């Protein structure tokens, strides 16, 4: 079955981004609709602001000519200062100094601008970090399965990033690799479970757009030999997770052939909060005359169900600045062993940015330590730790706290796994390293 003849693939599209029709089997998913909006904006070379709301976290993406140039909001862990500290290109003391200076300026300048003025970082390092921050924050938008988004065309005054424009497709593959769990991958690919891996566009073109390297293309050649995607997920992709990540990227970018579905009744339309696609000049998309009546009916139904684009609100910059400053103060106090004062500082940060569960977790942990590890704080910590990891599975501190709590209950297996993950995410976590050393003896 794996060696069966396949129909020839379509020639590569001529535009920046292909404009295939939407996949009905995925339109109930908000993450798919967000991806479709991003690809539409890239295809249409749009300039404006995209707002993404998910679980109380607001991310504001500024686009110029269809490419992301700046991302505001999101989670504190994705801030430029935190990114530079994690890379060892900035010390926490310098980070605090830059934030203090921003406070004096009442937030009139962005972090990078102040750091540059203070001579805290070199220009080329800052440029590279800005590009990586935009990648990370946009990829983070795929972390949440449920979200709402809206785009507003406007001239926001933010210039393009230095270097080549950031293409959307490679960012999506990065987001899937970092933020999609195995269960979520299965959910996305459920409509294609019994289908083989078939492309809707030319392989070379798709590989270039997604940024697939030589190893990825070898994996793809292996995937095409499988009888079905379900067989892949239960076998080769289980051993090689990159396979399933590539298939999901193909699916949510409308490059994977999906099975035909029945057209739903008018009473239950698909809902997609993306912009309607406008065919680009020389587009390879088929006209209505080339489509079956069922396909035309699906497309018309999707277009009629698109909601109007809402206006984008302003990001609360002052509260964010105050919260980040209070958080840095809390970390200094926590390192100094001033647990009660640290809890107060973290609580202030959490009140100012209630959507950032990381700040609430730091406040609860500090209060737990300041009360001699009181049971009432422990119960709160257990629940808050799990909720924080739901929001950010890549937060090293949350894994560290989980390890500490498990260790107190003599649950050595959970403690070992949590400390190992914390150390993987933060190599400077010396306490986790020490705990792991003791657990191994």
C-alpha positions in Angstrom: 0.0 0.0 0.0 2.9 2.4 0.8 4.3 2.1 -2.7 0.9 2.8 -4.5 0.9 5.4 -7.3 0.0 8.9 -6.2 -1.5 11.6 -8.3 0.9 14.3 -9.4 1.1 17.3 -7.0 0.0 20.7 -8.0 2.6 23.2 -9.3 3.9 25.7 -6.7 1.8 28.8 -6.3 3.2 32.1 -7.6 2.4 34.3 -4.6 4.2 34.8 -1.3 1.9 32.3 0.4 -0.5 29.8 -1.2 -4.2 30.5 -1.0 -5.8 27.1 -0.7 -9.4 26.9 0.4 -9.9 26.3 4.2 -10.1 22.8 5.6 -13.6 22.2 7.0 -12.4 19.5 9.3 -10.3 22.1 11.2 -12.4 25.2 11.3 -13.8 24.5 14.7 -10.3 25.0 16.1 -9.3 28.5 17.2 -5.6 27.8 16.7 -6.2 26.8 13.1 -8.3 30.0 12.5 -5.4 32.1 14.0 -2.9 30.5 11.7 -5.2 31.1 8.7 -5.5 34.8 9.7 -1.7 35.1 9.9 -1.2 33.5 6.5 -3.9 35.7 5.0 -2.2 38.8 6.4 1.1 37.7 5.0 -0.4 36.9 1.6 -2.1 40.3 1.5 1.0 42.2 2.6 -1.1 43.8 5.4 0.1 46.5 7.8 -1.6 46.8 11.1 -2.2 45.3 14.5 -3.4 41.8 15.4 -4.7 41.2 18.9 -4.7 37.7 20.4 -6.6 37.1 23.7 -6.1 33.7 25.4 -6.8 32.8 29.0 -6.4 36.3 30.2 -3.2 36.9 28.3 -3.2 39.6 25.7 -0.6 39.5 22.9 -0.5 42.4 20.4 1.3 41.7 17.1 2.4 44.6 14.9 2.8 43.6 11.2 4.3 45.5 8.3 3.8 44.3 4.8 2.5 41.0 6.1 5.5 40.3 8.4 5.6 40.5 12.2 7.9 43.4 13.3 7.1 43.8 17.0 5.1 41.8 19.6 3.8 43.4 22.8 2.3 41.8 25.9 2.2 38.0 26.2 3.8 36.4 29.2 6.6 37.9 31.3 8.9 35.0 30.5 9.0 36.2 26.9 10.2 39.7 27.7 13.3 41.0 25.9 15.2 41.5 29.2 14.4 38.0 30.4 15.6 36.6 27.1 18.9 38.4 27.3 19.4 37.2 30.9 18.7 33.6 29.9 21.3 33.9 27.2 23.9 35.3 29.5 24.1 38.5 27.5 22.7 40.6 30.4 23.0 40.3 34.2 19.9 40.5 36.4 21.5 43.6 38.1 21.7 45.3 34.7 18.2 44.2 33.9 17.0 45.9 37.1 19.0 49.0 36.2 17.4 49.3 32.8 13.9 48.8 34.2 14.6 51.4 36.9 15.6 53.9 34.2 12.4 53.1 32.3 10.4 53.8 35.4 12.1 57.2 35.7 11.2 57.9 32.0 7.6 56.7 32.8 7.9 54.0 30.1 8.3 56.5 27.2 11.1 54.3 25.7 11.1 50.5 25.2 13.5 48.2 26.9 15.9 47.8 24.0 16.1 51.6 23.5 17.0 52.3 27.1 19.5 49.4 27.2 21.2 50.8 24.1 21.3 54.3 25.5 22.9 53.0 28.7 25.5 51.0 26.7 24.3 47.8 28.4 24.2 45.8 25.2 25.7 46.0 21.8 23.7 46.8 18.7 24.1 43.5 16.8 23.2 41.5 20.0 20.1 43.6 20.5 19.0 43.3 16.9 19.3 39.5 17.0 17.5 39.3 20.4 14.6 41.4 19.0 14.1 39.1 16.1 14.2 36.0 18.4 11.8 37.7 20.8 9.3 38.3 18.0 9.6 34.7 16.9 9.2 33.4 20.5 6.2 35.6 21.3 4.4 34.8 18.1 5.1 31.1 18.5 3.7 31.4 22.0 0.3 32.3 20.6 0.0 28.7 19.5 0.4 27.5 23.1 -3.3 28.0 23.8 -5.9 25.8 22.1 -8.6 28.4 22.8 -8.1 32.0 21.8 -9.8 35.0 20.2 -8.2 37.3 17.7 -9.0 40.4 15.7 -7.0 42.5 13.2 -7.1 46.2 12.5 -5.4 47.7 9.5 -3.5 50.8 10.6 -0.2 52.6 10.4 1.5 51.9 13.7 4.8 53.6 13.0 7.0 50.6 13.9 9.6 49.9 11.2 10.7 46.5 9.9 13.1 44.4 11.8 16.8 44.5 10.7 17.6 41.7 8.3 15.3 39.5 6.2 11.5 39.8 6.9 10.2 37.0 9.2 8.1 34.6 7.3 5.1 33.1 9.2 5.4 29.5 8.2 8.7 28.7 10.0 7.4 30.5 13.1 4.4 28.2 13.1 6.5 25.0 12.9 8.6 26.4 15.8 5.4 27.0 17.8 4.1 23.5 17.2 7.4 21.9 18.2 7.5 23.9 21.4 3.9 24.1 22.5 1.8 21.2 21.1 1.4 18.2 23.3 1.0 14.7 21.9 -2.7 14.7 22.7 -3.2 18.0 20.9 -1.4 16.7 17.8 -3.7 13.7 17.7 -6.8 16.0 18.0 -5.6 18.2 15.1 -4.9 15.1 12.9 -8.1 13.2 13.8 -9.9 14.0 10.5 -6.9 12.6 8.6 -6.4 9.5 10.7 -7.1 7.0 7.9 -5.6 9.2 5.1 -2.1 9.0 3.7 0.3 12.0 3.7 -0.7 14.0 0.6 0.3 17.5 -0.2 -1.9 20.2 -1.8 1.2 22.0 -3.2 4.6 21.2 -4.5 6.9 19.6 -2.0 9.9 21.8 -2.8 7.9 24.9 -2.3 6.3 23.7 0.9 9.7 22.7 2.3 11.2 26.1 1.5 8.2 28.0 3.1 8.3 25.9 6.3 12.1 26.0 6.5 12.5 22.2 6.4 16.1 21.1 6.5 17.6 18.0 4.8 16.8 15.8 7.8 13.2 17.0 7.8 12.8 16.2 4.1 14.1 12.7 4.8 11.5 12.3 7.5 8.9 13.5 5.0 10.0 10.9 2.4 9.5 8.2 5.2 6.1 9.6 6.1 4.8 9.3 2.5 5.5 5.5 2.6 3.0 5.0 5.4 -0.5 3.7 4.7 -2.1 6.3 6.9 -1.4 9.2 9.3 -2.8 7.1 12.1 -0.3 4.4 11.4 2.5 7.1 11.5 1.4 8.5 14.9 1.2 5.0 16.4 4.6 3.9 15.0 7.4 6.0 13.5 6.1 9.4 14.7 5.9 8.0 18.3 9.7 7.4 18.1 10.4 10.5 16.0 8.1 13.4 17.3 9.4 15.7 14.6 7.3 13.7 12.1 4.0 14.5 13.8 5.0 18.2 14.2 5.6 18.5 10.5 2.3 16.8 9.6 0.5 19.2 12.0 2.2 22.2 10.4 1.1 21.0 7.0 -2.5 20.5 8.2 -2.9 23.9 9.9 -1.3 25.8 6.9 -3.8 24.1 4.6 -1.0 22.2 2.8 -2.2 18.7 3.7 -5.0 17.0 1.7 -8.0 16.5 4.0 -10.9 14.1 3.5 -14.1 15.6 2.0 -16.7 16.4 4.6 -20.5 16.8 4.3 -21.6 20.4 4.0 -23.3 21.3 7.4 -26.8 22.8 7.5 -27.3 26.5 7.7 -28.2 26.2 11.4 -24.7 25.1 12.3 -22.2 27.1 10.2 -18.5 27.0 10.6 -17.1 30.0 12.5 -13.8 31.4 11.5 -12.4 34.7 12.9 -10.0 35.2 10.0 -10.0 37.7 7.2 -11.5 36.6 3.9 -8.9 35.8 1.4 -8.6 37.9 -1.7 -7.0 36.2 -4.7 -3.6 37.6 -5.5 -2.7 38.4 -9.1 -1.6 35.2 -10.9 -2.9 33.1 -8.1 -3.1 29.4 -8.9 -6.4 29.0 -6.9 -9.1 27.4 -9.0 -12.1 29.5 -9.9 -15.7 28.6 -9.0 -16.2 27.1 -12.5 -13.5 24.5 -11.7 -15.0 23.4 -8.5 -17.8 21.0 -7.7 -21.1 22.4 -6.3 -20.4 20.8 -2.9 -17.0 22.6 -2.7 -18.5 26.0 -3.8 -21.2 25.5 -1.1 -18.6 24.9 1.6 -16.6 28.0 0.6 -19.7 30.2 0.5 -20.8 29.0 3.9 -17.4 29.7 5.5 -17.3 33.2 4.0 -20.8 34.1 5.2 -20.0 32.9 8.7 -17.0 35.2 9.2 -17.6 37.7 12.0 -16.7 41.4 11.5 -13.2 42.4 12.5 -13.2 44.2 15.9 -11.1 47.2 16.9 -7.9 46.5 18.8 -7.7 48.0 22.3 -4.6 49.6 23.8 -2.1 47.5 25.7 -1.9 48.6 29.4 1.8 49.6 29.2 2.1 51.4 32.6 0.7 48.6 34.6 3.0 46.1 32.8 6.0 48.3 33.5 5.1 48.6 37.2 4.4 44.9 37.5 7.8 43.9 35.9 9.6 46.3 38.2 7.9 44.8 41.3 8.7 41.3 40.1 12.4 42.1 39.8 12.3 43.6 43.3 10.6 40.5 44.6 13.3 38.3 43.1 16.1 40.3 44.8 14.2 40.0 48.1 13.7 36.3 47.6 17.4 35.7 47.0 18.2 37.7 50.1 15.9 35.4 52.2 13.4 38.2 52.8 10.4 36.0 52.1 7.6 38.1 53.5 8.8 41.2 51.7 9.3 39.2 48.5 5.7 37.9 48.8 4.4 41.5 49.0 6.4 42.5 45.9 5.3 39.5 43.9 1.7 40.1 45.0 1.8 43.6 43.8 3.2 42.4 40.4 0.4 39.8 40.2 -2.3 42.4 40.9 -1.0 44.6 38.2 -0.7 41.7 35.7 -3.4 39.2 36.8 -3.1 37.2 33.6 0.5 36.3 34.4 0.3 33.2 36.6 4.0 33.2 37.0 3.8 36.2 39.3 1.1 34.7 41.4 3.2 31.5 41.7 6.2 33.5 43.0 4.0 35.3 45.5 2.5 32.0 46.8 5.9 30.3 47.0 7.4 33.3 49.0 4.4 33.3 51.3 4.8 29.6 51.8 8.4 30.0 52.8 7.6 33.0 55.0 5.0 31.1 57.0 7.2 28.1 57.7 5.6 26.1 54.9 2.1 26.3 56.3 -0.4 23.8 54.9 -2.9 26.4 53.7 -0.2 27.9 51.4 0.9 24.4 50.3 -2.6 23.5 49.1 -2.8 26.8 47.2 0.7 26.2 45.7 -0.1 22.7 44.4 -3.2 24.0 42.5 -1.4 27.2 41.3 1.6 25.3 40.2 -0.5 23.1 37.9 -2.4 26.1 36.5 0.9 27.9 35.8 2.2 25.0 33.9 -1.0 24.9 31.9 -0.3 28.5 30.9 3.5 27.9 30.3 4.9 24.4 30.2 8.3 26.0 29.6 8.5 27.9 32.9 11.5 26.5 34.8 10.4 27.9 38.1 7.0 26.1 38.0 8.8 22.8 37.5 11.2 23.7 40.3 8.3 24.4 42.7 6.6 21.1 41.6 9.8 19.3 42.4 10.1 20.9 45.9 6.5 20.1 46.8 6.9 16.5 45.6 10.1 16.1 47.6 8.3 17.2 50.8 5.9 14.3 50.3 8.7 11.8 49.6 7.5 11.4 46.0 10.9 11.0 44.7 9.9 10.0 41.1 7.9 13.2 40.6 10.6 15.3 42.3 13.3 13.8 40.1 11.3 14.4 36.9 10.4 18.0 37.9 13.9 19.0 38.9 15.3 17.4 35.7 12.9 19.5 33.6 13.6 22.6 35.6 17.4 22.2 34.9 16.8 21.5 31.2 14.9 24.8 31.0 17.3 26.8 33.3 20.9 25.5 33.5 21.6 28.1 36.2 19.2 26.4 38.6 21.9 25.3 41.0 19.4 24.2 43.7 17.6 21.8 41.2 21.0 20.4 40.3 21.8 19.9 44.0 18.5 18.2 44.6 19.0 15.8 41.7 22.5 14.9 42.9 21.1 14.0 46.3 18.2 12.0 44.7 20.6 10.0 42.6 22.4 8.7 45.8 
